[in-house]
Amino acid sequence: MDQPMTRPVSAARSGTSFSPYYCAGDFVFLSGQAAVDEDGRIVPGTFEEEMRRSIENVRSILGGLGLRLSDVVKVGAYVQDPADLVEYNRIYREYFAEPLPARTTLTSCLGDVVKFEIDVVAFSGGGPS
C-alpha cells in the first residue's frame, strides 16, 4: 500500500488536515498551493505576486523530493478573476515549458482570500512518453 513520503520537505503548513503531497508509485500529488509563507500565513499581493509565490511553493516541495517543475505532468489552477487569465497564461509559460503538462483551469472559485491556487501531479519515473 502506498504511503505518504516521509522525507523532510520545506513546505508551508497551514495546520489543516491534509498532506502537502502524497506519493503513489512514480507519481507525486501536491495539494493546492497558494501564496502562503513558511508558517502557512497568506501573503496577499497582486495576482502576479500571488501566482509566483504559489508556484515557488510547488517548486520548493518538488525540490525537497528531488523533482523539478519539468517533472509536472498535470496542473490544476484556480484563478479568482477571469480578467487575470491573460496574465496567468503569460506567467505560466515562464514556469512550464514544452511539452506542457495537461492542465485544467477554473475561475471565480476562490472567494475573497486568495487570487490564485495551484495543485500539480508530478511523475518521478522519467520524461513524458
N, C-alpha and C positions, 0 to 999 in steps of 0.2 A: 504494500500500500504506500502511495506517495505521501511524503511528509513535507511540511514547510522546511526550507533550508535553514540551518541554524548558524551559518556563517555570519559573523558580525557585519552589519551594514550601517553606514552612516545615512540614516533616513529620518526625516521628520516624523514624529509620532504625535498623534493628536489625543491619545488616551481613549480612542474609540475601540470598539470590539471587532476589529478586523486586522489582518496582517498587511503590511505594506506590499508584500509579494508572497507568491506561493509557487513552488516548483513542482512540476509534474512531468517526469521523464526529462526530455530535452527542452521543454517549454517552461518559461517563467512568465507568470501572470502578475502584473503590477496593478494594485488598487489605484483608484483615482488619486492623482496628484494635483494639488492646487498651489497657489502662491502662499506657502507657509514656510516658516523658519524652522530651525533645528528643534525647537521646542513645541512645534505644532501650532504656533500662533499665525493667524492670517496676516500677510503683509500686503495691504492694499496698495494699488498703484494704477497706472494706465493699463489698458488692455495689453499693450506690448510688454510692459514690465511684468504683469501677472503671467502672461503666456511664457515668457522666457524663464521666469523663476520656476514655473511648473515643470517645464521641460528639463531644466537643470536638476530639479529634484529627481526626475526619472533617470537622468544621466548618472546621478550620484548612486542611486540604488543599483542600477545595472552595473556600474563600475565596481561596486562592492562585491558583485557576483562574478566579476571577470568578463562582463559583457559590455557592448557599446551600443549606441543608437543604431548603428548599421545592422545589429542583430534583431532589431524590431521587425516583426512580420505583420502586426496588426495594431492599428491605432484607433482608439475611441476618443473623440474630442467633443467637448461641451462648451459652446460659445454662447454667452448670455445674450448679447445683442447681435442680431443678424447683420447690422451695419458694419460689424467688425470682421466679416468673412473675407473681405479683400485683404485686409492686413493679416488675418490668420493664414491665408494661403501663401502670402509673401514670406512670413516668418517661418512657416512650416518647411518651405523649401530650403531654408538656411540650415535646418537641422536634419532633414531627411533627404537622401539622395536616391537616384535610380539604382536598382529597381525600388520604386517607392513601396512602402508597406500598404497592405489593404487598409482601408480607412472608412470609418463611419463618423459623421459629424452631426451633432444635434444642436439646435439653437433654442433660445428662450426657455431654458430648463433649469437654471441655477438659482433662481431667486435673486436677492439683493446682496448676498455676502461676497461672492467672487464673480469675476468676469470670465474666467476660463478654468477648465479642469481637463485632465488627460489621463487615460489609462492605456496600457500597452500590453502586448504579448510579445515576448522575445523568444528566439529559438537559439539554443546553445549548441546545437549539433552541426554547425557549419552554415555555409551560404545557402541562398534560396535555390530551389530546384526548378 
